[in-house]
Amino acid sequence: MATDVTTPSGPLAGLRIVELGGIGPGPFCGMLLADQGADVIRIDRRSDAGTQSGHPVLHRNRRSVALDLKDPQDVEAVLRIIETADAVIEGFRPGVTERLGLGPETCLARNPKLVYGRMTGWGQDGPLAQEPGHDLNYIALTGALAAMGIEGEVPPVPLNLVGDMGGGGMLLALGLTTAMLRAQIDGRGQVVDAAMTDGTAVQLALIHGLVVRDRWVDKRASNMFDGGAPFYRNYRCADGGFMAVGCVEPQFYAATLRVLGLTEDPLFAQQHNRDAWPAMADRLAEIFATHSRQEWDAAFDLQGACVSPVLNFEEAAAHPHNVSRATFGTFGDGFVQPNPAPRYSETPAATPRPAPLIGEHTDQVLAEIGFVATAAH
């Protein structure tokens, strides 16, 4: 029997999203929408019913229905749920949902106001549309990866934030909410094609603008935000910890020099003298290496310098600022996870609910739509 599901609160309360079970950026999109109050119903595999959800954080705030998408009767059940929905999330390769009988044409015929969100790496068309890939491949092909790291060295493998989560999950969340808003106005649904390559490219808008203005050199670690500038990079401390220095604006640069005792040092007189950047960086590295991260953190605390300690996950959850804002929380599952964001003054989100067991809400949801399986099923 399904556990009681608290009536959701948040700006998306009253909206229903059907998430065809997938991994990574699709569930992240579903989490973002569920965190803000949408009733997100995840369609999981019937063979996994009764087991733990695939991800304890990305699958929070959901209801889980376990069905077999190769069974025509279960496909009909999904279509009946979709008839009651505002949007669908699917993250399969192009053409898969069509073969399952759950493609956008079929779903929109059943629900003309439906917004059908498609989450892929390469998009629904183009030469690579059917090719497999991961975050690293998508950010490589859009120029983002080539701009990261130290010139002459192998590009680093960054966390899958730029392609999967930012360029994928958040892009789809934006696409779904804007298209649902449009459907509320004119009653017409549509398909949202969210490709991680497109989303990564969009996130590079600032850099492309700097290139046009000759303010960005196409060479790693040579620019303002890629580690080239001595006032925007990380420095090792005496204890092996690191400090993140981001004093770009002149007033913050001046505050940093004041704390470091470099206000009168001629080497730092011209902040944007690129010829002096290597020597400036070497000098700053020497200085930061003289004290521990804790000592530097105390020295820069509330000094208006844009200098911060580099924290690990455990330290970040315990930092006074994050604690004050409840950026992280410990909920029903008993472990630390990020709280919903952003925040709203009039329609705050409720405390996150733990990820459900797979199929936990199958009977509940099917009863809501009045679907009764045949005896032979």
Number of C-alpha atoms within 10 A of each C-alpha: 9 15 11 8 12 9 10 20 19 20 18 18 18 13 17 21 26 26 25 24 21 18 15 17 29 28 25 24 25 30 24 20 27 31 30 25 25 24 26 26 26 27 22 23 17 16 12 16 18 13 12 14 21 17 13 14 20 22 25 23 29 27 27 29 26 23 22 17 21 11 12 12 16 17 17 16 22 22 19 18 20 24 19 17 20 26 26 25 26 23 22 17 18 20 12 13 18 13 10 13 17 21 16 21 15 14 22 20 11 15 21 17 23 28 30 27 25 26 28 28 30 26 20 18 11 8 9 12 16 16 10 11 13 15 24 18 16 25 25 16 14 18 14 18 19 18 20 19 18 17 14 9 8 10 15 12 11 13 11 16 14 23 31 29 23 21 27 29 28 23 25 29 23 15 20 29 16 14 24 22 14 16 18 13 9 9 12 16 21 20 18 21 20 27 26 32 25 20 25 27 21 15 15 14 11 9 16 15 12 12 13 9 9 9 13 17 13 11 15 19 19 18 18 19 17 17 18 21 23 27 26 20 19 20 23 21 22 17 12 11 16 22 21 17 20 21 21 19 12 11 13 18 21 20 20 23 19 14 14 15 11 16 16 10 9 8 15 19 14 10 18 14 12 16 8 16 20 13 14 19 20 12 15 18 16 15 16 20 18 14 16 17 24 15 14 21 16 12 13 18 14 10 14 14 23 21 26 18 21 18 16 8 10 9 11 16 19 15 12 11 11 14 13 10 9 15 17 18 18 14 14 11 14 9 11 14 17 13 19 21 12 10 13 11 7 8 14 17 23 17 16 25 18 18 21 25 22 25 27 22 23 22 15 18 18 17 11 10 14 12 15 11 12 7 5 4 7
